[in-house]
Amino acid sequence: MLVDAFLELLNLWVLVAALAGIVSGIIIGAIPGLGPTMAIALLIPVTFSMQPIPAIILLLGVYQGAIFGGSISAVLLNVPGTPSSAATAIDGFAMARRGEGGRALRFALYASVIGNIFSCLVLMALAEPLARFALDFGPAEMAMLMLFALLVIVLFGGGSKLDALIMVLVGACAGIVGLDPISGTPRFTFGSFAFENGFQLIPVLIGLFAMSEVLLQAFDREPLVGDAEVPPLKSSAVRFVELWRMRMTLFLSSLIGTFVGILPGIGSTVPAFMSYSLARSRSADPDAFGRGAPEGVAAPEAANNAVTGGALVPTLALGIPGDAVTAVILGAFMLHGLAPGPFLFRDHGLEVYAIFEALLLSSIPTVILGLLFFRVAIHVTRIQPRHLLPAITILAIFGAFSVNNSLFDVWVMLGAGVLGFLLRRANFPLPPLLIGLILGAPFEQSLRQALLTSGGGYGIFVGSPITIGLVALTVLSLAISLFFSLRKPRI
Amino acid sequence: MSTDGHGGGVARPGFRTLTAGLLLAAAAWGLYSLDSQIQVFGFGASGPDARSFPRLALWLLATVVALRLVLSLRSEDFPLGTPVRLGRVLTVTASSAAALWAMPQVGFFFGAAGAGIVVALMLGERRPLLLVLPLIVAAAVTFGGRHGLSIPLP
């Protein structure tokens, strides 16, 4: 399988897709305010006419490039291009101010690649066995698994649990619109045929992440990057021995990133700060952190890149997205006929392994292109939103239309944009909404199928070792969350 | 950024109150119109029907949003901003909606370019050369979409 998958990669279009994705990702990620989620959502329509393997590789290349690109403005301007780069900015900017910006970016790049390789290996090791295990899942098991995933997002996603619960429920309620998954009865369709397909994921994503950004910028109209001087970039290099000295930091950060990434809804910002704190606590010179310690740059970068592979484990094996970006990637997989879930590896094993190998091998062009492009990307950070957002508006309209060649989807995109603007201004988190939208309908379907099977008896949800295990995990998660909530005021 | 919510006073309503209020209104309307929007045909099956999950989800949403509103009464909110700032958002939304409404008649190019130019103006762009940029982007997207991706744009 691995050899056959590798042979699938020996195609010029795969190479072109990987290179184009990484370069676009570095440039987009370097522009503050334009994260990988928006970039991938807007680029999905471009992949419609492509084969599934190069299409997904292009989008994953954008993701990898954007995460590194986010560190460029974080290090040089102290303006994180992506939220997960905020931890990198602490020591990266301090290094840049003393003329070591080039070294900081090299540390960030090498750590990113190490984190990516580690998480890809974990992804290759875990995803297929997990999917094979999930093949035994019936509706009751799937319902309990999705309930657990939704609960984890609410309890451990960071921020207010009440806000996260509201967002999950908003997503689940939006998922109700359309035809009933069991009886096919129209629900909240207002007698319109267009509503019967429900709200499509891609137009909603484009609205929530791209159109809402346009509205936010129209509201704020403040440049994200001021007139601050970019510190001069001197010629510099990072020796292998310097990376070897921080091998444990890189390993532990990659481990944190990967395994936090597996948990749904947490994203890459939390593991980046967790790794930074761990690296500081383990350091022989913790006072150097915050004043330009290379390990302070490497730790968060290894962690936030390792999240990619980790978040893809539940996304591909179970169809449960790990964060907002993997929710977008899940949408891309579905559009290309590769429905994530337990059957993905059985039905499309070759394509999936080719994508895994490409993700692993793309570390090489990421290093080369990262070193080549970070000097170019410095100029990109100066682009003002007013130059870019009109084009994003046009691309958002085009992207939403092209999903089903329907203007109804563009109206959905615009509605999601207005909702996204209100929610973001009110500081409600968007990832739980997305995951609620994705999991709401399948959760209801599994729940009702299980109850139909049992004749309405709720005993089916504790009727097998798997469901008992999932119920135990759910109760344990609640207990842990409660424990930390009770402990908090005493600190 | 925030109104004065300290000292036990009631904070001035802002974006959080507005958004939570809209969500509560939507959930309440959903519950009110549930029976008319979802027809149920009983075939003698036991267990939940097509209305059960929506009813549960909407009740839960209404409850937690009401709780959020109560808890928000004495906490800081994000101010709604000046009428000028809100006006810019409304103008972008209205121009995009008008572009979509007119698109079947005027075509994708003119609709999208029009929306793009309004966005550029609302973001403060005044240089004529940069106001032409949305026209170029719209032309490139229209050409690429029709001929490169074979998408039947309006």
Interface residues (C-beta under 8 A of the other chain):
Chain A: P45 V46 F48 S49 L162 D163 L165 I166 L169 V170 A172 C173 I176 D180 I182 S183 T185 P186 R187 F188 T189 F190 M211 V214 L215 Q217 A218 F219 D220 R221 P385 R386 H387 L389 P390 A391 T393 I394 L395 I397 F398 F401 S402 N405 L407 V410 W411 L414 G417 V418 F421 L422 L423 R425 A426 N427 F428 G440 E444 L447 R448 L451 L452 S454 G455 G456
Chain B: G14 F15 R16 L18 T19 A20 L22 L23 A27 G30 S33 Q37 I38 Q39 V40 F41 A45 S46 G47 P48 D49 A50 S52 F53 P54 A57 L58 L60 L61 V64 V65 L67 R68 L71 F78 G81 R85 L86 R88 V89 T91 V92 T93 S96 A97 A99 L100 M103 P104 F108 G111 A112 A113 A115 G116 I117 V119 A120 M122 L123 G124 E125 L130 L133 P134 V137 A138 V141 G145 G148 L149 S150 I151 P152 L153 P154
